[in-house]
Amino acid sequence: MKRTKISLLTLITLFFTGSLLAQARTVSTRIENEDRNAVVVEIYHPLNYTEHALQARLQQEGLTGILVNGSIIYKGVTLSEISRDKMDLYTRVEHGDNNSSLVYLSVSRNYNGDSNLDAEGTVTRNTEAFLDAFVKDLSNRISDVAITGDLKAAGKSEKQYQKLLDEQRDLEQKRSKIDSRLADIQHQLTISKVDRDRTRSAVDNAQATKANNNN
């Protein structure tokens, strides 16, 4: 059966801030030993992360692919977000510039012999919408990871702050006890000094009286 034209995605730039900048361009790429017209999506995240996220997204829909020459192919599958008809999906993720990823997704609707251009255009638009949703989901996931990291850091800082407060409070209590004890000791020293001086004076007087008597 003659293979129909392939539909591929929109080019989207995903910033770590979560903002999206859609830029689509048509390219010619080789998938399964055949040159195909394609639309490429660029995502500003590392290849491994993007590749795993794309596979996980398709697995959520119950799709299982086969790795063939660097591309993952999903044969005879149905993905309602793109088309209710059976189709072949071809996905590939390549390294882009500055640690970004280039994501390719092609759709071949060759199971019902439908070569209607309007239907193909609908599939293309649905494919672009699917990828837009994928990029948004990826952005949200990254945001969730960042938020989780921030929450952990905030929790750690809060614990450290509370620990210092507790230590400060403990030291202030100890200092208060020490100051109180020092004041008490000073008072006792004053009284003791008076007693000591009086006792020494009495001893000195007694010794002086004895000495005079002996003379």
NUDO-974330 format. One record per residue (C-alpha): x negated, y negated, z negated. Coordinates in nm, 4 decimals, always signed. Example, Ala and Ser with C-alpha at 12.3 -4.5 7.8 and 13.67 -1.06 7.14 Angstrom:
// residues 2
+----------+----------+----------+
|        x |        y |        z |
+----------+----------+----------+
|  -1.2300 |  +0.4500 |  -0.7800 |
|  -1.3670 |  +0.1060 |  -0.7140 |
+----------+----------+----------+
***
This chain:
// residues 215
+----------+----------+----------+
|        x |        y |        z |
+----------+----------+----------+
|  +0.0000 |  +0.0000 |  +0.0000 |
|  -0.1329 |  -0.3412 |  +0.0915 |
|  -0.2369 |  -0.5326 |  -0.2146 |
|  -0.0618 |  -0.8652 |  -0.2698 |
|  -0.2422 |  -1.1823 |  -0.3639 |
|  -0.3683 |  -1.2118 |  -0.7197 |
|  -0.2506 |  -1.4697 |  -0.9716 |
|  -0.4982 |  -1.6025 |  -1.2303 |
|  -0.4919 |  -1.8634 |  -1.5028 |
|  -0.5428 |  -2.2340 |  -1.5787 |
|  -0.8772 |  -2.3783 |  -1.6907 |
|  -0.8404 |  -2.5018 |  -2.0483 |
|  -1.0995 |  -2.6678 |  -2.2652 |
|  -1.0493 |  -2.5847 |  -2.6310 |
|  -1.2250 |  -2.8081 |  -2.8804 |
|  -1.2999 |  -2.7033 |  -3.2398 |
|  -1.0654 |  -2.9822 |  -3.3462 |
|  -0.7865 |  -2.7781 |  -3.1906 |
|  -0.7112 |  -3.0226 |  -2.9069 |
|  -0.6525 |  -2.8861 |  -2.5549 |
|  -0.7590 |  -3.0244 |  -2.2186 |
|  -0.6164 |  -2.8217 |  -1.9273 |
|  -0.8291 |  -2.8174 |  -1.6113 |
|  -0.7447 |  -2.5526 |  -1.3526 |
|  -0.9592 |  -2.4641 |  -1.0571 |
|  -0.9300 |  -2.1925 |  -0.7973 |
|  -1.2270 |  -1.9642 |  -0.7503 |
|  -1.3158 |  -1.6502 |  -0.5680 |
|  -1.4260 |  -1.3695 |  -0.7938 |
|  -1.5051 |  -1.0033 |  -0.7449 |
|  -1.2962 |  -0.7590 |  -0.9444 |
|  -1.2968 |  -0.3835 |  -0.8872 |
|  -1.5206 |  -0.4208 |  -0.5811 |
|  -1.2830 |  -0.6630 |  -0.4136 |
|  -1.3054 |  -1.0388 |  -0.3644 |
|  -0.9992 |  -1.2066 |  -0.5088 |
|  -0.8729 |  -1.5611 |  -0.5317 |
|  -0.8563 |  -1.6585 |  -0.8941 |
|  -0.7975 |  -1.9369 |  -1.1395 |
|  -1.0485 |  -1.9509 |  -1.4227 |
|  -1.0013 |  -2.0673 |  -1.7793 |
|  -1.2927 |  -2.2048 |  -1.9772 |
|  -1.2737 |  -2.1831 |  -2.3552 |
|  -1.5334 |  -2.3443 |  -2.5769 |
|  -1.5975 |  -2.0457 |  -2.7979 |
|  -1.8512 |  -1.7592 |  -2.7781 |
|  -1.7885 |  -1.4718 |  -2.5389 |
|  -1.7592 |  -1.1972 |  -2.8006 |
|  -1.5022 |  -1.3891 |  -3.0016 |
|  -1.2954 |  -1.4842 |  -2.6955 |
|  -1.3124 |  -1.1345 |  -2.5471 |
|  -1.1985 |  -0.9736 |  -2.8713 |
|  -0.9161 |  -1.2262 |  -2.9106 |
|  -0.7889 |  -1.1640 |  -2.5560 |
|  -0.7914 |  -0.7870 |  -2.5992 |
|  -0.6163 |  -0.8192 |  -2.9355 |
|  -0.3502 |  -1.0423 |  -2.7787 |
|  -0.2737 |  -0.7859 |  -2.5059 |
|  -0.2816 |  -0.4993 |  -2.7552 |
|  -0.0082 |  -0.6799 |  -2.9483 |
|  +0.2087 |  -0.6259 |  -2.6417 |
|  +0.1273 |  -0.2536 |  -2.6412 |
|  -0.1149 |  -0.2748 |  -2.3485 |
|  -0.4157 |  -0.0446 |  -2.3303 |
|  -0.6856 |  -0.1201 |  -2.0778 |
|  -0.9797 |  +0.0590 |  -1.9207 |
|  -1.3244 |  -0.0989 |  -1.8884 |
|  -1.4433 |  -0.0875 |  -1.5271 |
|  -1.7587 |  -0.2687 |  -1.4165 |
|  -1.7284 |  -0.5416 |  -1.6779 |
|  -1.3543 |  -0.5954 |  -1.6292 |
|  -1.0731 |  -0.4511 |  -1.8375 |
|  -0.7918 |  -0.3235 |  -1.6185 |
|  -0.4357 |  -0.2603 |  -1.7317 |
|  -0.2666 |  -0.0413 |  -1.4708 |
|  +0.1073 |  -0.0224 |  -1.4169 |
|  +0.1982 |  -0.2304 |  -1.7202 |
|  +0.4831 |  -0.4667 |  -1.7990 |
|  +0.4213 |  -0.7968 |  -1.9718 |
|  +0.7541 |  -0.9782 |  -1.9940 |
|  +0.5893 |  -1.3169 |  -2.0464 |
|  +0.4476 |  -1.2893 |  -1.6951 |
|  +0.6871 |  -1.0555 |  -1.5124 |
|  +0.9398 |  -0.7862 |  -1.5939 |
|  +0.8110 |  -0.5814 |  -1.3019 |
|  +0.5255 |  -0.3344 |  -1.3271 |
|  +0.1907 |  -0.4839 |  -1.2391 |
|  -0.1838 |  -0.4433 |  -1.2695 |
|  -0.3681 |  -0.6883 |  -1.4935 |
|  -0.7373 |  -0.7576 |  -1.4512 |
|  -0.9219 |  -0.9427 |  -1.7255 |
|  -1.2838 |  -1.0439 |  -1.7531 |
|  -1.4698 |  -1.2763 |  -1.9868 |
|  -1.8053 |  -1.4251 |  -1.8874 |
|  -2.0579 |  -1.6508 |  -2.0523 |
|  -2.0054 |  -2.0191 |  -1.9764 |
|  -2.2237 |  -2.3217 |  -2.0406 |
|  -2.3033 |  -2.4329 |  -2.3943 |
|  -2.1870 |  -2.1082 |  -2.5528 |
|  -1.8422 |  -2.1298 |  -2.3943 |
|  -1.6466 |  -1.8487 |  -2.2282 |
|  -1.4913 |  -1.8127 |  -1.8836 |
|  -1.1717 |  -1.6090 |  -1.8954 |
|  -1.0262 |  -1.4462 |  -1.5844 |
|  -0.6795 |  -1.2954 |  -1.5726 |
|  -0.5447 |  -1.1655 |  -1.2438 |
|  -0.2042 |  -1.0156 |  -1.1768 |
|  -0.1307 |  -0.7756 |  -0.8925 |
|  +0.2379 |  -0.7074 |  -0.8313 |
|  +0.2089 |  -0.4170 |  -0.5916 |
|  +0.4536 |  -0.1694 |  -0.7426 |
|  +0.7818 |  -0.2879 |  -0.5894 |
|  +0.6415 |  -0.4113 |  -0.2592 |
|  +0.7578 |  -0.7636 |  -0.3384 |
|  +0.5468 |  -1.0171 |  -0.1525 |
|  +0.7904 |  -1.3065 |  -0.1957 |
|  +0.5821 |  -1.6242 |  -0.2279 |
|  +0.8303 |  -1.7902 |  -0.4616 |
|  +0.8232 |  -1.4877 |  -0.6907 |
|  +0.4444 |  -1.4934 |  -0.6747 |
|  +0.4489 |  -1.8616 |  -0.7645 |
|  +0.6668 |  -1.7839 |  -1.0637 |
|  +0.4216 |  -1.5163 |  -1.1755 |
|  +0.1375 |  -1.7653 |  -1.1408 |
|  +0.3179 |  -2.0215 |  -1.3538 |
|  +0.4064 |  -1.7556 |  -1.6103 |
|  +0.0455 |  -1.6427 |  -1.6175 |
|  -0.0696 |  -1.9976 |  -1.6807 |
|  +0.1923 |  -2.0324 |  -1.9579 |
|  +0.0736 |  -1.7047 |  -2.1090 |
|  -0.2824 |  -1.8344 |  -2.1196 |
|  -0.1762 |  -2.1688 |  -2.2572 |
|  -0.0090 |  -1.9781 |  -2.5408 |
|  -0.3212 |  -1.7627 |  -2.5816 |
|  -0.5460 |  -2.0685 |  -2.6098 |
|  -0.3073 |  -2.2285 |  -2.8582 |
|  -0.2997 |  -1.9068 |  -3.0608 |
|  -0.6781 |  -1.8907 |  -3.0531 |
|  -0.6989 |  -2.2533 |  -3.1661 |
|  -0.4572 |  -2.1858 |  -3.4521 |
|  -0.6530 |  -1.8781 |  -3.5531 |
|  -0.9756 |  -2.0769 |  -3.5626 |
|  -0.7985 |  -2.3486 |  -3.7618 |
|  -0.6751 |  -2.0844 |  -4.0061 |
|  -1.0302 |  -1.9551 |  -4.0458 |
|  -1.1552 |  -2.3110 |  -4.1041 |
|  -0.8776 |  -2.3781 |  -4.3548 |
|  -0.9515 |  -2.0524 |  -4.5345 |
|  -1.3189 |  -2.1471 |  -4.5495 |
|  -1.2316 |  -2.4929 |  -4.6795 |
|  -1.0011 |  -2.3432 |  -4.9422 |
|  -1.2749 |  -2.1071 |  -5.0573 |
|  -1.5240 |  -2.3933 |  -5.0734 |
|  -1.2701 |  -2.6079 |  -5.2590 |
|  -1.2037 |  -2.3243 |  -5.5021 |
|  -1.5744 |  -2.2784 |  -5.5602 |
|  -1.6219 |  -2.6517 |  -5.6173 |
|  -1.3250 |  -2.6598 |  -5.8542 |
|  -1.4671 |  -2.3712 |  -6.0561 |
|  -1.8065 |  -2.5405 |  -6.0740 |
|  -1.6426 |  -2.8706 |  -6.1769 |
|  -1.4343 |  -2.6977 |  -6.4452 |
|  -1.7402 |  -2.5106 |  -6.5693 |
|  -1.9290 |  -2.8385 |  -6.6109 |
|  -1.6298 |  -2.9954 |  -6.7876 |
|  -1.6122 |  -2.7005 |  -7.0285 |
|  -1.9857 |  -2.7194 |  -7.0931 |
|  -1.9647 |  -3.0953 |  -7.1475 |
|  -1.6749 |  -3.0508 |  -7.3895 |
|  -1.8622 |  -2.7765 |  -7.5744 |
|  -2.1773 |  -2.9875 |  -7.6029 |
|  -1.9778 |  -3.2891 |  -7.7196 |
|  -1.8163 |  -3.0742 |  -7.9888 |
|  -2.1581 |  -2.9469 |  -8.0926 |
|  -2.2945 |  -3.3015 |  -8.0866 |
|  -2.0037 |  -3.4160 |  -8.3014 |
|  -2.0785 |  -3.1410 |  -8.5505 |
|  -2.4491 |  -3.2221 |  -8.5386 |
|  -2.3834 |  -3.5950 |  -8.5861 |
|  -2.1504 |  -3.5158 |  -8.8757 |
|  -2.4063 |  -3.2850 |  -9.0329 |
|  -2.6838 |  -3.5414 |  -8.9819 |
|  -2.4710 |  -3.8072 |  -9.1525 |
|  -2.4008 |  -3.5670 |  -9.4403 |
|  -2.7692 |  -3.4813 |  -9.4700 |
|  -2.8590 |  -3.8503 |  -9.4682 |
|  -2.6093 |  -3.9120 |  -9.7474 |
|  -2.7486 |  -3.6196 |  -9.9479 |
|  -3.1017 |  -3.7415 |  -9.8830 |
|  -3.0101 |  -4.0821 | -10.0223 |
|  -2.8619 |  -3.9272 | -10.3371 |
|  -3.1490 |  -3.6796 | -10.3646 |
|  -3.4035 |  -3.9608 | -10.3282 |
|  -3.2403 |  -4.1500 | -10.6149 |
|  -3.2474 |  -3.8362 | -10.8310 |
|  -3.6045 |  -3.7621 | -10.7264 |
|  -3.7203 |  -4.1158 | -10.7980 |
|  -3.5431 |  -4.1115 | -11.1333 |
|  -3.6960 |  -3.7755 | -11.2237 |
|  -4.0447 |  -3.8887 | -11.1185 |
|  -4.0008 |  -4.2083 | -11.3144 |
|  -3.8994 |  -4.0076 | -11.6204 |
|  -4.2007 |  -3.7801 | -11.5778 |
|  -4.4330 |  -4.0775 | -11.5342 |
|  -4.2916 |  -4.2449 | -11.8453 |
|  -4.3250 |  -3.9264 | -12.0471 |
|  -4.6845 |  -3.8826 | -11.9382 |
|  -4.7610 |  -4.2463 | -12.0153 |
|  -4.6045 |  -4.2176 | -12.3622 |
|  -4.8053 |  -3.9004 | -12.4321 |
|  -5.1250 |  -4.0675 | -12.3240 |
|  -5.0626 |  -4.3645 | -12.5510 |
|  -4.9866 |  -4.1381 | -12.8431 |
|  -5.3116 |  -3.9523 | -12.7920 |
|  -5.5031 |  -4.2728 | -12.7945 |
+----------+----------+----------+
***
